[in-house]
Amino acid sequence: MTPDRRAKALDLLGRLDPAAPHRVAANLDALSDDFLEIILGFSFADVVSRPGLDLRTREMLTVSALTAMGTAPAQLEFHMRAALHVGVTREEITEILLQIAVYAGVPACMNGIAAAKMAFATAPAA
């Protein structure tokens, strides 16, 4: 990964959670330098940083997708906290969960509720 691409990916990750860049980089680099290049480089430097959608909207979409998937609870909780960091309200996250109940099912919504409770408990009150 070029130093600029790595910095861009970690900078964007830091906008979502100021404590995340060091922790995530250390975790990924401990196994292979390729993980930061492939996973964070593609996700954050190439896609999430694109100008077509603002970061707040992207986080709402990410919360929606992860809730509907129902298979990534740690990432869902992280992105719910990240959404709060970039201006999404608790009420908006609640509305996303209700929307998911309609289109992805009540079990997916219930998993989202569990993640939201953890995210809300660790995030500063709005």
N, C-alpha and C positions, 0 to 999 in steps of 0.2 A: 504494500500500500504506500502510495506516495505520502510524504509527511503532510502535504496540504490536504489530501483527501482524508487522512486519518484525523487531522485537526478539525476539519469540517464536520466529520461524523461525530466526533467526541464533543465538539462545541454544541451541536444541535441536541445531542443527548443531554448535555448539561443544562440546556434551556428547559428540558422536560423534568429533570431532577438534578439539582446541583451536586448531589453526592454520587450520582451514578457513573460519570465517566471513568474515574479512577477504578472503582469497584468492577465495572463491566470489562474494562480493558485488561485489568489484572486477571480476571477470571478467564477471558478468552485467550489472552496471550500465554497463560500457563499451559494450555494444551497445544496451541499452534498459532503462530503469527497469521496464518491464513484465515482464521475465524474472524478476526477484526476486519480484515480486508474484504472478505466475501460477505459476511453477515451485516456488519455495521456500515461498511463502505457502500454496499448496494442499497440497504434500507435507508440510511440517514443521509449519506453524501449524495447519492444518485436520485432517490425517489422523494423522501420526505422533505428535502430542501428545495424541491422544485417550486416555482413561483405560482403555479396554477391554483393552489388552495392555501389558505393561511394555516398556521400550525394548530390553532384552536379547532378549526374544522377537521383537519386531519386526525387530531386526537379523538374527536367525537366519532369519526368513521372507524378508527382503530378500536375504540371501545365497543362499538356496535359489532364489528367483525369478530373480535375475540370472544365477545359474549355469545354470539350466534354459533361459533365453532364449538365452544364448550370444552375445549381440550387443552387450554393454556392458562390455568388459573393464576400462576405467578405473573405472567405477562399481562393478564387482564388487570390484576390489582395494580401493577406498576403503571399501566397506561391510564387507569382511573385516577391515580395520584398525579400523573403527568398532566392529564386533562385539567385537573383542578389548578395545577401550577400555571397553565396557560389561559386561564379565564373561564373554563367551563364550570358551571355551577353544579352544586349537588342536586338541585331540582332538575337540571338538564340531564344529568346522568340517570336520575330516577325515571325521567320520561323515555330515555333511550331503553332502559330495561323493560318498561311497559311495552314499548314498540316491539322489542325482541320477543316478548311473550306471544304477541300476535303472529309474527312471521317466522320465528325459529322454535317456538314452543315454550311452555311453562318450565320444563326442566332447565333449559338454557337460561331463562330469566332467573330462576332460583339460584343457579351457580353465580350469575351476575350479582344478585343481591348479596350473597356471601362475600364476594370480592369487594363490593361497594362498602359493606360494613367495615371490612378491614382497612380499605383505603381511607374512608371517612374518619376512622379512629386515629389514623396516623397523620392525617393532613391537618393543617391549621384550619380552624373554623372560618367560614366565610363571613 
